[in-house]
Amino acid sequence: MSERTLRGLLTPGHTKFGLAVFGLSALLVFLVAGCSDSPPDNNAAGTPSASNPSAPGSTAPIPTASTPTLKPLPTPSTPWPTPKVKGEPASDAPLAQRIRFAISKQAQIAAGKAATTTVNCPGIDSAEEPGTHNLTCTVTYAGKSYPGKLTIDAKQYSASYKFTSDSVAVVKAKVVDAVQRTVAGAAKVTCTMDDVAVVKHTSEGISCDVTTTANAVHAYKAQVSGNGQILVTKA
C-alpha cells in the first residue's frame, strides 16, 4: 500500500497539483508580509546602513594624531660657574707641589666641576735644580686620565713652567648647558657622552641632538678647547 502511494505522488497529475498549492501558499505569505504594520528593515535585503562607519563607501572622518607641544628649556641667566678648587699649597711650598696643584686646578676649571684630580709627572721632584726639565705627565680627573707635556725652566731663585695637552676632561652638564645657550627654542638636549669625558681639541667634537618646541630634531657638535671653552655648531 505504501509503495503505491509513493508512485501516485510522482504521477504528472499530482505533480501539477502540488505546484499549484505551493504557488498559492507563496501568494498568501506575500500578502501577509505586505499588510504588516512594522516599518521595512532596509538591512534585511543586505543594504549597508549609512550610519555604519565600517560599511563600504562610508564617509566617516578618520581621526589624526595631534603633534605634542613641547615646552622650551629655561635659558641660563648666568655664566657656567667656575669651580672652587681647594687645597692650594703655601707660596713657599716645594715647586713640584705648587706645579701639580696648578695643573690640577686648571683641569678642574676646564672640566666645569671640582672633582678629585691627580697629576703624576715622574721627575718633577728634581725640577728645582737649575735648567730646563721636559717631563711627561698623566692627569686623572674624576677617574678619567689623559697625557700631557710639562716643561720647567728653573733658575736659582725662580722657575717658570708650561703644561700642554691635546686632550681635556669635561662634564656632560657643562656641554648640555653650552648647547642650550646656543640653540634657541630647545626643548630637549641629548649629548652622546658619559657624565665625564676626555676629548681631544682636534676631534670633531661631541655629538648632541636638540629637540625643538616644534618637535623637530637637529644635530649639533660641541667642540671643547684646552681651557674648557665650548663652541657649539650645527652638524
C-alpha positions, 0 to 999 in steps of 0.5 A: 500500500505504501509503495503505491502511494509513493508512485501516485505522488510522482504521477504528472497529475499530482505533480501539477497539483502540488505546484499549484498549492505551493504557488498559492501558499507563496501568494498568501505569505506575500500578502501577509508580509505586505499588510504588516504594520512594522516599518521595512528593515532596509538591512534585511535585503543586505543594504549597508546602513549609512550610519555604519562607519565600517560599511563600504563607501562610508564617509566617516572622518578618520581621526589624526594624531595631534603633534605634542607641544613641547615646552622650551628649556629655561635659558641660563641667566648666568655664566657656567660657574667656575669651580672652587678648587681647594687645597692650594699649597703655601707660596713657599711650598716645594715647586713640584707641589705648587706645579701639580696643584696648578695643573690640577686646578686648571683641569678642574676649571676646564672640566666645569666641576671640582672633582678629585684630580691627580697629576703624576709627572715622574721627575718633577721632584728634581725640577728645582735644580737649575735648567730646563726639565721636559717631563711627561705627565698623566692627569686623572680627573674624576677617574678619567686620565689623559697625557700631557707635556710639562716643561720647567725652566728653573733658575736659582731663585725662580722657575717658570713652567708650561703644561700642554695637552691635546686632550681635556676632561669635561662634564656632560652638564657643562656641554648640555648647558653650552648647547642650550645657550646656543640653540634657541627654542630647545626643548630637549638636549641629548649629548652622546657622552658619559657624565665625564669625558676626555676629548681631544681639541682636534676631534670633531667634537661631541655629538648632541641632538636638540629637540625643538618646541616644534618637535623637530630634531637637529644635530649639533657638535660641541667642540671643547678647547684646552681651557674648557671653552665650548663652541657649539655648531650645527652638524 
